[in-house]
Amino acid sequence: MNVVICNYGELFYNCSNVRFLHLIGMNFSSWWSNVDLGPPDPILGITEAFKKDANPKKINLGVGAYRDDNGKPNVLPSVKKAEEKLLAKNQDKEYAPIHGLPEFTLSAAKLAFGEDSDVIKNGLNASAQAISGTGALRIGAAFLNSFFPGSKDVWLPTPSWGNHTPILKHSGLGVKQYRYYDAQTCGFDFKGCVEDILKIPENSVIVLHACAHNPTGVDPKEEEWKELSQVIKDRKLFPYFDMAYQGFASGDTDKDAWALRYFLQQGHNVMVAQSFAKNMGLYGERVGMVTVTCKSKEEAERVLSQIKILIRPMYSNPPIHGARVAGIVLSDPELRPQWEKEVKGMADRIISMRQQLVDNLKEEGSSHNWSHITDQIGMFCFTGLKPDQVERLTKEFSIYLTKDGRISIAGVSTGNVGYLAHAIHELDKKFSGFKRGLEQKELVNDSQIKKLKTEAKAANSFQFKGNKVQFEFNSSLLDSINSASASLLEGNLNRVNQELENAKTLLNKRNKAIRFVVKSSAGWTAVEENESDELADD
């Protein structure tokens, strides 16, 4: 082999292996030049924009973490005491078992299933500590992909937590959706939900939010849960519960676990992902657990053995500090009732802020029905605000929230609830006028759209194949009509009128073109040649 000196002074060996030379050459640019810039996280993006805003009245309602009435992060007193007790034990920092600390997993299972649960008594739970709720969901999804004998499609409510879809897809599972939220009532679409579940193929996985549905704050009533349980059982579906907010919905950890426990009573085997980020404020400690309930103790042992095999190459062992703290809080006879009171205090503050927001909206003079704000439950509220209203709320009032109109009630305080209500009312005043206009003109516009569609269909039957101008007339006309139809459904009256006017102009132009063609022996060629002169005045 001969040595070759390149212009840049690099040293290569001259060999016949071109691929080798190509790979060596890659070192002089970058291995990652083909990597695209990923989109920013939508929630973190909101927080970054909030930090840059100089408005002293700014409010961040996008963050998914509890704040006290001063807008500050809150470390629970029970958690502080548990940390003091933990420090006094002077424990080592050795690895935890792959499936986590036994004292934590037992206490967490009792919290989910109940102190006297037959599942726990009979050893029917395969439970493994996980890296908060996200990690629990990820381990559960990996287990489903490897071992679930039915469909690899998982059914999510519409909408669902934004991270559900990537967690499932990155685990190799498909994602389907069933109806859940009714945008018209800002409540639960029970009828649509049941109809869709009845169509889900047998032996599929369905994700259910155990309580405090994220992002809508809309939960089924107990009677609705009972019917959902029966429908899911009849369809032979496997329930996968996401329980990230136990205690945060009603303030009662037992009440918030009602749906999960009812499903177990009805004979369902389930999978559950728990998180202690919200109800203990252990956000950065990443404390969670995944559980699969089984038909026998022997089956549970086999399932847990495979979960451990999945965990080992992912992160090997879970972190110990947060789990030790949570385990002490849950098992200590002094700290457990104290923690329960603190959880209720957080839930009660959120419930109070919901009521204060509605009261302040009424004081502002709003005639809109805001009862959905108090009907919904948990940390989040789907306000019903449209994306353009959300944008205005941010631009004009420095109030930050997600584009779908979701707000974190935990970010509302006695100090900012009045300003928030005022800002929403200012938007609502304009929307109310728009809505009245829509109600008055909706039938007229609907009639116009139907008429235009009929005329467009007739116009399109007059075909001159292969001509560019004729094709552009047809496609542009139909695009405008379809856009008007879609805008009408969305309630965007201004856009409806704009598209209707555009469609009328195009139709008049189209009809004039047809008349021109009929008179001319040159056909559509004449239209193309004379378009600017003959048709510009339409």
C-alpha positions in Angstrom: 0.0 0.0 0.0 1.2 3.5 -0.9 0.9 6.6 1.3 -0.9 9.5 -0.2 -0.7 13.1 1.1 -4.0 15.0 0.5 -4.4 18.7 0.1 -5.5 19.1 3.7 -2.5 17.2 5.0 -4.5 14.1 6.0 -2.8 10.8 5.8 -4.5 8.0 3.9 -3.6 4.6 2.7 -4.2 4.1 -1.0 -6.1 0.9 -1.3 -8.7 -0.6 -3.6 -11.4 -0.6 -1.0 -13.4 2.5 -2.0 -16.0 2.0 0.7 -13.2 2.1 3.3 -11.9 5.4 1.9 -15.4 6.7 1.9 -16.0 5.8 5.6 -12.6 7.3 6.6 -13.6 10.5 4.8 -16.7 10.8 6.8 -14.6 11.7 9.8 -13.6 15.0 8.2 -17.2 16.3 8.1 -19.7 14.8 10.6 -21.3 11.5 11.4 -24.5 13.3 12.1 -24.9 15.7 9.2 -28.0 13.8 8.1 -29.8 14.4 11.4 -32.7 16.9 11.2 -33.5 19.3 13.9 -36.4 17.9 16.0 -39.4 20.0 16.9 -39.4 21.5 20.3 -41.6 19.9 23.0 -44.9 21.9 23.0 -45.1 22.1 26.8 -41.5 23.1 27.3 -41.8 25.6 24.5 -44.7 27.3 26.4 -42.5 27.5 29.5 -39.6 29.0 27.5 -41.9 31.7 26.0 -43.3 32.4 29.4 -39.9 33.0 30.9 -39.0 35.5 28.2 -42.2 37.5 28.6 -41.7 40.8 30.5 -45.4 41.3 31.3 -45.7 41.3 35.2 -49.2 39.9 34.8 -48.1 36.9 32.8 -49.6 33.5 33.8 -48.2 30.0 32.8 -51.1 27.6 32.6 -49.3 25.0 30.5 -47.1 23.4 33.1 -48.3 20.0 34.4 -47.1 20.4 37.9 -48.8 21.5 41.1 -48.2 25.0 42.3 -49.3 26.6 45.6 -51.4 29.8 45.8 -48.2 31.8 45.4 -47.4 30.0 42.2 -44.5 28.2 43.8 -43.5 24.5 43.7 -44.7 22.7 46.8 -42.7 20.1 48.8 -45.2 18.3 51.0 -44.5 18.3 54.8 -45.0 14.6 54.9 -42.4 14.1 52.2 -39.9 16.3 54.2 -40.5 14.2 57.3 -40.1 11.0 55.4 -36.7 12.3 54.1 -35.7 13.1 57.7 -36.5 9.6 58.7 -34.7 8.2 55.8 -31.6 10.2 56.6 -31.7 9.0 60.2 -31.5 5.4 58.9 -28.1 6.0 57.4 -28.8 3.5 54.6 -26.4 2.6 51.8 -26.7 3.4 48.2 -26.5 -0.1 46.8 -28.4 -1.2 43.7 -32.1 -1.9 44.1 -33.4 -5.2 42.7 -34.3 -5.0 39.0 -38.0 -4.8 39.8 -37.5 -2.2 42.6 -37.7 -1.9 46.3 -40.1 -4.5 47.8 -41.3 -2.2 50.6 -42.2 0.4 48.0 -43.9 -1.9 45.5 -46.1 -3.5 48.2 -47.2 -0.2 49.5 -47.9 1.2 46.0 -49.9 -1.9 45.1 -52.0 -1.5 48.2 -52.6 2.2 47.4 -53.9 1.2 43.9 -55.8 -2.0 44.7 -56.8 -1.4 48.3 -55.4 -2.6 51.6 -57.5 -5.7 51.6 -57.2 -6.5 47.9 -57.5 -10.2 47.0 -55.1 -9.5 44.2 -52.3 -8.7 46.7 -53.4 -11.3 49.3 -53.2 -14.1 46.7 -50.0 -12.8 45.0 -51.7 -12.2 41.7 -49.9 -8.9 40.9 -46.7 -8.8 38.9 -45.5 -5.3 40.1 -42.2 -3.6 39.2 -41.0 -0.2 40.2 -40.6 2.1 37.2 -39.2 5.5 36.3 -42.4 7.4 37.1 -45.6 7.1 35.1 -43.8 7.5 31.8 -41.4 4.6 32.5 -44.3 2.5 33.8 -46.2 3.0 30.6 -43.1 2.2 28.5 -42.3 -1.0 30.4 -46.0 -2.0 30.1 -46.0 -1.3 26.4 -42.8 -3.3 25.8 -44.4 -6.2 27.7 -47.5 -6.0 25.5 -45.5 -5.9 22.3 -43.6 -9.0 23.4 -46.3 -11.1 25.0 -49.8 -9.9 24.4 -51.5 -12.6 22.3 -54.0 -10.4 20.6 -53.8 -7.3 18.4 -50.7 -5.1 18.6 -52.9 -2.0 18.1 -53.6 -0.1 21.3 -56.8 2.1 21.5 -56.5 5.5 23.1 -59.3 7.9 24.0 -59.6 11.1 21.9 -57.8 13.1 23.1 -55.3 11.5 25.4 -52.0 12.5 27.1 -49.7 13.6 24.3 -46.9 11.2 25.4 -49.1 8.1 25.1 -48.8 7.8 21.3 -44.9 8.1 21.1 -44.6 5.7 24.1 -46.7 3.1 22.4 -45.2 3.6 18.9 -41.6 3.5 20.2 -42.5 0.2 21.8 -43.5 -1.2 18.4 -47.3 -1.0 19.0 -49.9 0.6 16.7 -52.2 3.3 17.9 -55.9 3.6 17.3 -58.5 6.0 18.8 -62.0 5.9 20.3 -64.2 8.8 21.0 -64.1 10.2 24.5 -64.4 14.0 24.7 -67.5 16.0 23.4 -66.3 19.4 22.2 -69.9 20.7 22.0 -70.6 20.0 25.7 -67.0 20.1 27.0 -67.9 16.8 28.7 -67.8 13.0 28.2 -69.1 11.6 25.0 -70.5 8.5 26.6 -72.6 7.5 23.6 -69.8 7.9 21.1 -67.3 6.2 23.4 -69.5 3.1 23.8 -70.3 3.0 20.1 -66.6 3.0 19.2 -65.6 0.5 21.8 -68.2 -1.9 20.4 -66.3 -1.7 17.1 -62.9 -2.4 18.5 -61.7 -5.8 17.4 -61.7 -8.5 20.1 -58.5 -9.2 21.9 -57.3 -5.6 21.7 -55.8 -3.4 24.3 -57.7 -0.3 25.5 -56.1 2.5 27.5 -58.2 4.0 30.3 -57.5 7.0 32.5 -58.3 5.9 36.0 -59.2 9.4 37.2 -58.6 13.0 36.3 -58.4 12.5 32.6 -55.5 14.3 31.0 -55.9 16.6 29.2 -59.7 17.1 29.4 -60.4 16.7 33.1 -63.5 14.8 32.1 -64.2 11.5 33.9 -67.0 9.0 33.5 -69.6 8.7 36.3 -69.7 5.5 38.3 -72.7 4.2 36.4 -70.9 5.0 33.1 -67.8 3.1 34.3 -70.0 0.1 35.1 -71.3 0.0 31.6 -67.9 0.6 30.1 -66.6 -2.4 32.1 -69.3 -4.6 30.7 -68.8 -3.5 27.2 -65.0 -4.0 27.5 -65.6 -7.4 28.9 -68.1 -8.4 26.2 -65.6 -7.3 23.5 -62.8 -9.3 25.2 -60.6 -6.2 25.5 -57.6 -5.8 27.8 -57.8 -2.7 30.0 -54.5 -0.7 30.5 -55.1 1.9 33.2 -53.0 5.0 33.4 -53.3 6.2 37.0 -51.1 9.3 37.3 -53.4 11.4 39.5 -54.7 9.1 42.3 -55.9 11.5 45.1 -55.7 14.5 42.8 -59.1 14.2 41.3 -61.5 14.1 44.3 -59.0 14.4 47.2 -59.7 10.8 48.2 -57.2 8.2 47.1 -59.8 5.4 47.5 -62.5 7.2 45.5 -60.0 8.0 42.7 -59.2 4.2 42.5 -62.9 3.2 42.3 -62.9 2.5 38.5 -59.8 0.3 38.7 -61.0 -1.6 41.7 -64.5 -2.1 40.1 -62.9 -3.6 37.0 -61.0 -6.1 39.2 -64.2 -7.0 41.0 -65.8 -7.7 37.7 -63.1 -10.2 36.8 -60.9 -8.2 34.5 -57.2 -8.8 34.5 -55.6 -5.4 33.9 -52.4 -3.5 33.5 -51.8 -0.4 35.6 -49.2 2.4 35.4 -48.8 4.4 38.6 -47.1 7.7 39.1 -46.2 9.5 42.4 -45.1 12.7 40.7 -48.3 14.6 41.3 -49.8 13.2 44.5 -46.5 13.3 46.4 -44.8 16.1 44.5 -41.9 13.7 43.6 -41.6 15.0 40.0 -37.8 14.9 39.8 -37.5 11.7 41.8 -39.3 9.7 39.0 -41.2 7.3 41.2 -43.7 5.0 39.6 -44.8 1.4 39.2 -46.2 -1.0 36.5 -48.5 -3.9 37.5 -50.0 -6.7 35.6 -52.8 -8.6 37.4 -52.8 -12.3 36.7 -55.0 -15.4 37.2 -52.6 -17.3 39.4 -49.6 -16.7 41.6 -47.5 -18.9 39.2 -48.6 -16.8 36.2 -47.7 -13.6 38.1 -44.2 -15.0 38.8 -43.7 -15.7 35.1 -45.0 -12.3 34.0 -42.7 -10.5 36.5 -39.7 -12.5 35.3 -40.2 -11.3 31.8 -40.8 -7.7 32.9 -37.4 -7.9 34.7 -35.8 -9.1 31.5 -37.3 -6.1 29.7 -36.0 -3.7 32.4 -32.5 -5.0 32.5 -31.2 -3.6 29.2 -33.2 -0.4 29.5 -32.0 1.0 32.8 -31.0 -2.1 34.8 -32.3 -0.9 38.2 -34.6 1.9 39.3 -33.5 4.8 41.4 -33.8 4.3 45.1 -34.2 7.6 46.9 -37.6 8.7 45.8 -39.0 5.1 46.1 -37.7 5.0 49.7 -39.4 8.3 50.5 -42.7 7.2 48.9 -42.5 3.8 50.7 -42.1 5.5 54.1 -44.9 7.9 53.4 -47.3 5.1 52.4 -46.4 2.7 55.3 -45.7 5.0 58.2 -48.7 5.2 60.6 -48.1 8.8 61.3 -47.1 10.1 57.8 -49.7 8.2 55.8 -52.8 10.0 57.2 -50.8 13.3 57.1 -50.1 12.8 53.4 -53.7 11.9 52.7 -54.8 15.3 54.2 -52.1 17.1 52.2 -53.3 15.4 49.0 -56.9 16.5 49.8 -55.6 20.0 50.4 -54.1 20.2 47.0 -57.2 18.7 45.3 -59.5 21.1 47.3 -57.4 24.1 46.2 -57.8 23.1 42.6 -61.5 22.6 43.0 -61.8 26.0 44.7 -59.9 27.7 41.8 -62.3 26.2 39.3 -65.2 27.7 41.2 -63.5 31.0 41.6 -62.8 31.2 37.9 -66.4 30.6 37.1 -67.5 33.2 39.7 -65.1 35.8 38.3 -66.3 35.2 34.8 -69.9 35.8 35.9 -68.7 39.0 37.7 -67.1 40.1 34.5 -70.6 39.9 32.9 -70.1 36.7 30.9 -73.3 35.1 29.8 -71.6 32.0 28.5 -72.2 28.7 30.3 -68.9 27.9 32.0 -70.3 25.0 34.1 -67.9 22.6 32.4 -65.0 24.2 34.3 -66.5 23.0 37.6 -67.9 19.8 36.2 -64.4 18.7 35.1 -62.0 17.3 37.6 -58.3 17.1 38.4 -55.4 19.3 37.4 -56.5 20.1 33.9 -59.4 21.8 32.3 -60.5 21.9 28.7 -61.8 25.4 28.4 -63.4 25.1 25.0 -61.3 28.0 23.7 -60.3 27.7 20.0 -56.7 27.9 18.7 -57.1 31.5 17.5 -58.5 32.5 20.9 -55.6 30.8 22.6 -53.2 32.7 20.4 -54.9 36.0 21.3 -54.9 35.1 25.0 -51.1 34.7 24.8 -50.4 37.7 22.5 -52.7 40.2 24.2 -52.7 39.1 27.8 -49.5 37.0 28.3 -51.5 34.0 29.4 -49.8 30.8 28.2 -51.6 27.5 27.6 -51.6 24.7 25.0 -53.2 25.3 21.6 -56.1 22.9 22.3 -57.4 25.3 25.1 -56.2 23.1 28.0 -55.2 25.0 31.1 -53.6 23.7 34.3 -55.8 24.8 37.1 -52.8 24.3 39.4 -51.4 27.5 37.8 -54.5 29.5 38.8 -54.3 31.4 42.1 -56.3 33.9 44.1 -53.9 36.5 42.9 -54.4 35.9 39.1 -57.8 34.3 38.8 -59.4 37.8 38.3 -57.0 38.7 35.5 -57.5 35.3 33.8 -61.3 35.7 34.0 -61.1 39.2 32.6 -58.9 38.1 29.7 -61.2 35.1 28.8 -64.3 37.3 29.0 -62.7 39.9 26.6 -62.3 37.1 24.1 -65.7 35.6 24.9 -67.4 38.9 24.2 -66.2 38.9 20.6 -66.8 35.2 20.2 -70.4 35.6 21.5 -71.1 38.2 18.8 -69.5 35.9 16.2 -71.6 33.0 17.5 -74.9 35.0 17.2 -73.9 35.9 13.7 -73.1 32.3 12.9 -76.5 31.2 14.2 -78.3 33.8 12.1 -76.4 33.1 8.9 -75.6 29.4 9.3 -78.7 28.2 7.4 -78.1 30.7 4.7 -74.5 29.7 4.3 -75.4 26.1 4.3 -78.0 26.7 1.6 -75.4 28.7 -0.4 -72.9 25.9 -0.1 -75.4 23.3 -1.3 -76.4 25.5 -4.3 -72.8 26.1 -5.2 -72.0 22.4 -5.1 -74.9 21.7 -7.4 -73.8 24.4 -9.8 -70.2 23.2 -9.6 -71.2 19.7 -10.4 -73.2 20.9 -13.4 -70.3 23.0 -14.6 -67.9 20.2 -14.2 -70.1 18.0 -16.4 -69.1 20.3 -19.3 -65.7 18.7 -19.9 -62.9 19.6 -22.3 -60.4 16.9 -21.4 -56.7 17.7 -21.3 -56.9 21.4 -21.0 -55.0 23.1 -18.1 -57.2 26.1 -17.7 -60.4 24.0 -17.5 -58.8 21.8 -14.9 -57.7 24.7 -12.8 -61.2 26.2 -12.9 -62.7 22.9 -11.7 -60.2 22.2 -8.9 -60.1 25.7 -7.6 -63.9 26.0 -7.5 -64.2 22.7 -5.6 -61.4 23.6 -3.2 -63.2 26.8 -2.2 -66.6 25.0 -1.7 -65.0 22.3 0.4 -63.1 24.8 2.4 -66.4 26.7 3.0 -68.0 23.5 4.2 -65.2 22.7 6.6 -65.1 26.3 7.9 -68.9 26.1 8.6 -68.5 23.0 10.7 -65.7 24.7 12.6 -67.8 27.7 13.3 -65.4 30.1 11.4 -68.0 32.4 9.9 -65.5 34.9 8.5 -63.7 32.1 6.6 -67.1 30.7 5.4 -68.1 34.0 3.9 -64.6 34.5 2.4 -64.6 31.1 0.7 -68.2 31.5 -0.5 -67.3 34.8 -2.2 -64.3 33.2 -3.7 -66.4 30.3 -4.9 -69.0 32.6 -6.4 -66.3 34.5 -8.3 -64.8 31.3 -9.6 -68.2 29.9 -10.6 -69.1 33.1 -12.5 -65.7 33.0 -14.2 -66.3 29.4 -15.0 -69.7 30.0 -16.5 -68.4 32.9 -18.5 -65.6 30.7 -19.8 -68.1 28.1 -20.8 -70.2 30.7 -22.7 -67.0 32.0 -24.3 -66.1 28.4 -25.4 -69.5 27.8 -26.9 -69.2 30.9 -29.0 -65.6 30.2 -30.1 -64.5 27.6 -32.5 -61.1 27.5 -30.8 -62.6 26.0 -27.7 -60.6 26.1 -24.4 -57.5 27.3 -26.3 -59.3 30.6 -26.8 -60.0 30.8 -23.1 -56.4 30.2 -22.3 -55.3 32.8 -24.8 -57.8 35.4 -23.7 -58.1 34.6 -20.0 -56.5 37.8 -18.8 -58.4 40.1 -21.2 -61.8 38.5 -21.5 -62.3 37.1 -18.0 -60.4 39.5 -15.7 -63.4 41.8 -15.2 -65.5 39.0 -13.5 
